[in-house]
Amino acid sequence: MGHELTLALSPDAPRQIRRSLDRYIGLLQQSLLDDLVLASSELVSNAVQHSGRPHGDPIDYKLTIFPKTILVEVAARGVGTNQLRPNTSTPPSGLGLVELLSDRWAGSARTGAFNVWFEIDIEPSLIRRKQR
């Protein structure tokens, strides 16, 4: 279970990703969904702020639900940032929130593109299967 979405790089992209995760209302425990929405929104916001690319460039979002973990990946073209670590600000924001809400996260940059991901460990009881 999961989904993929390509967003246009714009200030509206974080809201679009939050709205796209509404499909999991009733399927995931609300606290887990809240964490996914917030961390996903932060990664997309970082792509918008730090890619250095023009509006309209693609941001690829992928969420995959495995039996014991949820993986979220955000990829964009652009320069990204050399400093892929949370700011030390309080309260946390950006990657600080991702670090707080996830069990693991990392990122990589290559020429002209960057990818950031996080994982949240889950218990099978946090996922409700769709009724047919």
N, C-alpha and C positions, 0 to 999 in steps of 0.2 A: 504494500500500500504506500502511496505517496503521490507527489505531483511535481511537475516541472513547469516553469513559467519564465518567459523572457519579457523583461520590462524595458521600457525606454528610460534611459538615464534622464531623470528630472527630479525636481523637488517633491513631486507627487509619488515617486516610486515607493518610498517607505509605506505610505498609506495604502497603496495598491497591494503590497505584499501582505499587510495586515488584513485587508479585506479578503484576499484570496484564501487566507487560512480559516475563514469562517466556515468553510466546508467541513472542518473537523469538530464543530460544535456538536456535542452529543456523542461523538465518537471517541474523543480523548477526555480524560479527567480535566476539569476546568483549570486547575492550578498548573497542570502540565501544558495545556494549550496556552495559558497566559505567558508562561516562560518561553514557549516557542515563538509566540507572536512578538514579544519584546526583543528577544535575542535576534530573531530574523530581521526585524525592523532596524535594529542597530547595525547589522552587517550591510544591509542595503543602503542605509544612510551613509555609512562609511564609504561605500562604493561611489555614491553620488558626490560626496565631499572631496574624496582623495584621488579619484581616477585621473583628473586632469583632462578628461575627454569632454566633447561638446554634448549638449542636450540631444537626446535621441539615440545616442549610442546604446547598444544592448547591455543589459545586466542579466545574467542567467542565474536563476534560482532553482534549486532542486532540494526537495525534502523526501527522504526515504525512511520508511518505518520498517525496521527489522524486529525480530521477536524480542530482543532485549535492549535495543537502542534506537534512537532516532538520530539520523544524520541530516544536517542541513549544510548545503554548499552554495556559496555565492561567488560568481566569477564575472569579471569585467575586463575590458581592454583598458589600457592606460598605464600610468606609471606607478599607481598604488602609493605606498609609503615605505620608506626604508625602516621605519620604526614601527614594527608590528608588535606592539605591546600596549597594555592598557595605560592610560594616563593615571597619575596618582591622585586625581581629584576626588574629593568627597562632596557629595555622594557620587558613587560610580556612574559613569556614562560610557557610551560607545563600547569598546572592547572590554572595559571594566565590568560592564553588565553582562556581556557574553561570558567572561571568565567566571563571574559569580553564579550565573544561571546554568552553565553547562558543566559536564563532567570532563570534557576535553575540548580543546580548540587549537587551531593553528592556521597558518597561512603560508602561501608561497608566492613569489613573484618571479616572472620570467620576462623576457624581452617583450614589452608591449601588452602584458596581461598580468593579472593577479587573481588568486583564488583564496578564499577564507572559508573555513568550515568549523562547525561545532557538532558535538554529540551530547545527547542526554540519555543516560541509562534509564531504562524503564522496567517496570514489572508488567507482565502480560495483563494483569487486572486493570491497568490504566487505559487499556484500549478496549472499546466496545465494538464488536463486529456489527456491520449493517444487517438489519433484519430484511429478509426477502419477502 
